[in-house]
């Protein structure tokens, strides 16, 4: 049985902001992702923040759809890590 390593993509701490919205998923489920590739974009009342993949892998799950308001450290999606 193969054990897959996963990484939870969480909303980063964007400082003192009241509203964080996930406006765009650039990655698609099942698509290979390279470390540093922009995979989603968050926006606050102050600025837009692209979120990059922390390592090579594949987007396995999207837990929060585009247009959703999210909290700090909320799990947005799940990556399977490249072996």
N, C-alpha and C positions, 0 to 999 in steps of 0.2 A: 504494500500500500504506500503510495506516494503522499508525503506530507507537504502541503503547499504553505509557503510563508506568505503572510498577509501583512499589510500596513494600512491602518485606518487614517484616512485623510480628514483632518479636523480643522475647524475654523481657527486660524491663529489669533493671538492677542493683538488686536489692532488699536490698542490704546483706549482712551476714554471716548467712546462713541455709543450713541443710544440705539442705532439701527445698523445692522449689517445685512446686506441682501446678496444672495448668490444670483448673479445676472446671466452667467454663461458657462456652460460646460464645453470646453474645446475638445476634450477627449471623448471617445465613444467606448461603450462597453465592448470588451474583447480586443480592443485596439492596442498594439504595442506602444509603450511609452518610454521615452529616454529620460534619464536624469536631467533636470533643468528645463524640460519642456513645459510650457504653460499648459495646465490642464483645466483650470477653471478661473473665473474672475469674480471677485467680491467687490462690492461698492458700499461706502459709508456716506454720511452726510459731508465728509471732507474730501474723499478721494477714491479712486478705483485701485484695487490691489490684485494683480495677477498672482495666482498661486502656482508654483512650479512643482513638478514631480521630484521627490527627494531621492529617488533612485530608479533604476531601470525596472520595468515590469509591465503589467497590463491592468487596465481598469476593469475590475471584476464586478463592481456594484455601484450604482448611484443611489444614495439614500435620500438626498434632498434635491428636488427638481428646481430648474431655473425659475427665478421669480420669487423664491422663498426667502423670508426673513429668518436669519439664523442667530444663534447665540455663540459666544466665545466657547471654543473647545468642543462644539457640536460635531459629531461624526457626519461628514458630507458624503463620503464614498469610501470604497475599499479597493486597494490595489493588491494584486498578486505579484510578488517579487520575482524577478528573473533569477533562475538558479545558476 
